[in-house]
Amino acid sequence: MKGRWQTGLVSVVLMTAALALPGASSAGSAGLTAAAPGTRAMWLWGDDPAPAAIDWAVQHHVTEIFVHVAPSVLTNGDLARMQEMKALADVSRIKLRALGGDPAWVTDHAAALAWQQTVVSTGLFAGIHLDVEPYLTDGWTTDLQGTETAFLQLLSKLRAGSTLPLGADVPFWYGEYQVGTRNLADEVLRRVNAVTVMSYRDTATGPNSIMAISQDWLNRGKNAGKRVRLGVETGPLADCGHCTFHEEGATRLTQELAVVDAETRQSAAFAGVAVHHYGSWHNLPD
């Protein structure tokens, strides 16, 4: 999860492109209600011991963990840790979602689908959590239209390739881009079950805050009938101090997320807050 968290980008209008999506739906906000205050998820990128990660999740009311799964999980010796984590998570009623992604997957769809098939074969996960960031590829600069289209095609294939729900990490500024006559954020929502916004700021409200930069996704999610989770950062970011709670610490994080919970009571698509990530969160000073 890298990405451009600092500023939005100017809108880009591109030539019309046909983006077929069989079975696409715009369900609207029917049936959506904001997640209860305190609803939390977290990313788990490292090979941390399962008991420690699950204990932390329980203590911090985390109900979903995005667990990084390597494409080689069946042969690299990590499957046993995943199985232990699944057993412990089940006891605590925590859902595990398989976290994976590589910028190369934007065009290498076969690799992404192979990873997904491996994940499904383990039987350990309640969903797929995709972290593919097309703006990190050279194509974002040299062939923006083609890169956006390839990314959307990837989402379509992954959605069709498994019955597991598909979620995706997204930057807050996708709504500033067009793919032909269509909005990139809306097209992403059409292809996934839910999104997690990299709304990396260290204040809940006000200018350039978590709520300010994520409101566009919350509105689009409501219109599409899709869940929108907001993400916050706890690791050090040397080039963007206001994008992380690394300097403010755990108490300030808790305080600001409580404000986010309060501010989203009327946001039907709000799915809670995800904290990036366990490795830095559990070391955050008070």
C-alpha positions in Angstrom: 0.0 0.0 0.0 2.0 2.9 -1.3 0.3 5.4 -3.4 -0.2 9.2 -3.7 -1.7 10.1 -0.3 -0.6 13.7 -0.2 -2.7 15.6 -2.7 -5.5 15.1 -5.2 -4.8 15.2 -8.9 -6.4 17.4 -11.6 -9.3 15.8 -13.6 -8.3 14.2 -16.8 -10.9 13.7 -19.6 -10.0 11.0 -22.1 -11.4 9.6 -25.3 -14.4 7.3 -25.1 -13.6 3.6 -24.3 -16.0 0.7 -24.2 -15.8 -1.0 -20.8 -18.2 -3.9 -20.8 -19.0 -5.5 -17.5 -21.4 -8.4 -17.6 -23.8 -8.4 -14.8 -22.8 -5.0 -13.5 -25.3 -3.5 -11.1 -26.1 -0.1 -9.7 -28.1 -1.1 -6.7 -28.2 2.3 -5.1 -28.2 2.8 -1.3 -31.1 0.4 -0.6 -30.4 -1.6 2.5 -27.2 0.2 3.4 -26.7 1.6 6.9 -23.6 3.1 8.4 -21.4 0.6 10.3 -21.6 0.8 14.1 -19.2 3.1 15.9 -15.9 1.3 16.7 -16.1 -1.0 13.6 -12.4 -1.7 12.8 -10.3 -3.7 10.4 -6.5 -3.8 9.9 -3.9 -4.8 7.4 -1.4 -7.6 8.3 1.5 -7.5 5.9 4.2 -9.3 8.0 4.8 -12.9 9.1 3.8 -12.0 12.7 2.8 -14.9 14.9 -0.9 -15.7 14.7 -1.7 -15.6 18.5 -0.1 -12.1 18.9 -2.0 -10.7 15.9 -5.3 -12.1 16.9 -4.9 -11.0 20.5 -4.2 -7.5 19.4 -7.2 -7.6 17.0 -9.5 -8.7 19.9 -8.2 -6.1 22.2 -8.8 -3.3 19.6 -12.2 -4.6 18.4 -11.0 -5.5 15.0 -13.5 -7.7 13.2 -11.7 -8.1 9.8 -8.0 -8.7 9.1 -6.5 -8.3 5.6 -3.9 -11.0 5.8 -1.1 -10.8 3.2 -0.9 -14.1 1.3 2.1 -14.7 -1.0 1.5 -16.5 -4.3 3.8 -19.2 -3.0 1.9 -19.8 0.2 1.3 -23.5 -0.6 5.0 -24.1 -0.8 6.8 -21.5 1.3 6.0 -22.9 4.7 3.6 -20.2 5.7 0.4 -22.1 5.3 0.5 -23.5 8.9 0.6 -20.0 10.3 -2.4 -19.0 8.2 -4.3 -22.1 9.4 -3.5 -21.3 13.0 -4.7 -17.7 12.4 -7.9 -18.9 10.9 -8.6 -21.2 13.9 -8.0 -18.4 16.3 -9.9 -15.9 14.3 -13.0 -18.2 14.1 -13.0 -18.4 17.9 -13.0 -14.6 18.1 -15.5 -14.1 15.2 -12.9 -12.3 13.2 -13.0 -12.6 9.4 -9.8 -13.1 7.4 -9.6 -11.6 3.9 -6.7 -12.5 1.7 -4.5 -9.5 0.9 -2.4 -9.4 -2.2 -1.4 -7.3 -5.1 1.4 -6.2 -7.4 1.4 -3.3 -9.8 2.4 -5.8 -12.5 -1.0 -7.4 -12.2 -2.5 -4.4 -14.0 -1.4 -6.1 -17.2 -0.4 -9.6 -16.0 -3.9 -10.8 -15.3 -2.9 -14.5 -15.4 -0.6 -14.0 -12.3 -3.4 -12.3 -10.4 -5.9 -15.0 -11.3 -3.4 -17.7 -10.3 -2.9 -16.0 -6.9 -6.7 -15.8 -6.4 -7.0 -19.5 -7.2 -4.3 -20.3 -4.7 -6.1 -18.3 -2.0 -9.4 -20.0 -2.7 -7.8 -23.4 -2.6 -6.7 -22.8 1.0 -10.3 -22.5 2.2 -9.2 -20.0 4.9 -10.5 -16.7 3.7 -13.9 -14.9 3.7 -12.9 -12.6 0.8 -10.2 -11.1 -1.4 -8.6 -7.8 -0.5 -6.8 -6.4 -3.5 -4.0 -3.9 -3.3 -3.1 -3.2 -6.9 -2.1 0.4 -7.6 -2.0 1.2 -11.3 -0.6 4.6 -10.8 2.7 3.0 -9.7 3.2 1.6 -13.2 5.0 3.4 -16.1 1.7 3.0 -18.0 0.0 5.6 -15.8 2.3 8.2 -17.4 2.8 6.7 -20.9 -0.7 5.3 -21.6 -3.2 6.4 -19.0 -6.3 5.3 -20.9 -4.9 1.9 -21.6 -3.7 1.4 -18.0 -7.0 2.4 -16.5 -8.8 0.1 -18.9 -6.5 -2.8 -18.1 -7.0 -2.2 -14.4 -10.8 -2.3 -14.7 -10.5 -5.5 -16.8 -8.5 -7.0 -14.0 -11.2 -6.2 -11.5 -13.8 -7.7 -13.7 -11.9 -11.0 -14.2 -11.2 -11.3 -10.4 -14.8 -10.7 -9.6 -15.9 -13.3 -12.1 -13.1 -15.8 -11.1 -14.4 -16.6 -7.6 -17.4 -16.5 -5.4 -15.4 -14.8 -2.6 -16.3 -11.1 -2.2 -13.8 -8.7 -3.8 -12.6 -5.6 -2.0 -10.0 -3.2 -3.2 -7.8 -0.5 -1.8 -8.2 2.8 -3.6 -6.7 6.3 -3.4 -9.1 9.1 -2.5 -8.7 10.9 -5.8 -9.9 8.3 -8.3 -13.1 10.4 -8.7 -11.0 13.0 -10.4 -10.4 10.7 -13.4 -12.5 9.8 -16.4 -12.3 6.6 -18.5 -13.9 7.7 -21.7 -17.2 9.3 -20.6 -17.3 7.3 -17.3 -15.8 8.1 -13.9 -13.0 5.9 -12.8 -14.2 5.7 -9.2 -17.7 4.7 -10.3 -16.3 2.0 -12.7 -14.2 0.6 -9.9 -17.3 0.4 -7.6 -19.2 -1.4 -10.4 -16.6 -4.2 -10.3 -16.0 -4.8 -6.6 -18.1 -5.5 -3.5 -16.4 -2.9 -1.4 -13.5 -0.4 -1.3 -11.1 0.8 1.4 -10.1 4.4 0.8 -6.5 5.4 1.6 -7.8 8.4 3.4 -4.5 9.0 5.1 -4.8 12.1 7.3 -4.2 12.7 11.0 -7.3 14.8 11.7 -10.9 13.6 11.4 -12.6 16.8 10.3 -11.8 20.1 8.7 -9.8 21.0 5.6 -7.6 18.2 4.2 -8.9 15.8 6.8 -10.0 12.1 6.8 -13.6 13.1 6.2 -12.8 15.8 3.7 -10.8 13.6 1.3 -13.1 10.6 1.6 -16.5 12.2 1.2 -16.5 11.7 -2.5 -16.1 7.9 -2.1 -18.8 7.8 0.6 -21.2 9.5 -1.7 -20.4 7.3 -4.7 -20.6 4.2 -2.6 -24.1 5.2 -1.4 -25.2 5.7 -5.0 -23.7 2.4 -6.1 -25.0 0.4 -3.1 -21.4 -0.5 -2.1 -19.6 -0.4 1.2 -16.8 2.1 1.7 -14.3 1.6 4.5 -11.9 4.5 5.4 -8.2 3.8 6.0 -5.7 5.5 8.3 -2.0 5.2 8.5 0.2 4.6 11.6 3.6 4.0 10.0 6.3 6.7 9.4 5.9 8.8 6.2 8.9 11.0 5.9 7.4 13.0 3.1 3.9 13.4 4.5 3.7 13.9 8.3 0.0 14.9 8.2 -0.8 11.6 6.5 0.0 9.4 9.5 -0.6 9.1 13.2 2.9 7.9 13.7 3.9 11.2 15.4 0.6 11.7 17.3 0.4 8.3 18.8 -2.2 5.8 19.9 -4.3 8.1 22.1 -4.7 10.7 19.4 -5.6 7.9 16.9 -8.4 6.6 19.1 -9.7 10.1 19.6 -9.8 11.0 15.9 -11.4 7.7 14.9 -14.1 8.3 17.4 -14.8 11.6 15.7 -14.9 9.8 12.3 -17.4 7.3 13.8 -19.6 10.2 14.9 -19.3 12.1 11.6 -20.4 9.1 9.5 -23.7 8.4 11.2 -25.5 9.7 8.1 -23.2 8.1 5.6 -25.0 4.9 4.6 -22.0 3.4 2.8 -19.6 3.8 5.7 -18.1 0.3 6.6 -15.9 1.4 9.5 -12.2 2.2 9.7 -9.2 0.1 8.7 -5.8 0.7 10.3 -2.6 0.4 8.3 -1.1 -1.7 9.6 -0.6 -4.2 12.5 3.2 -4.0 12.3 3.2 -0.2 13.1 -0.1 0.1 14.9 0.9 -2.3 17.7 4.2 -0.3 18.2 2.5 3.1 18.2 3.4 5.0 21.4 0.6 6.3 23.7 
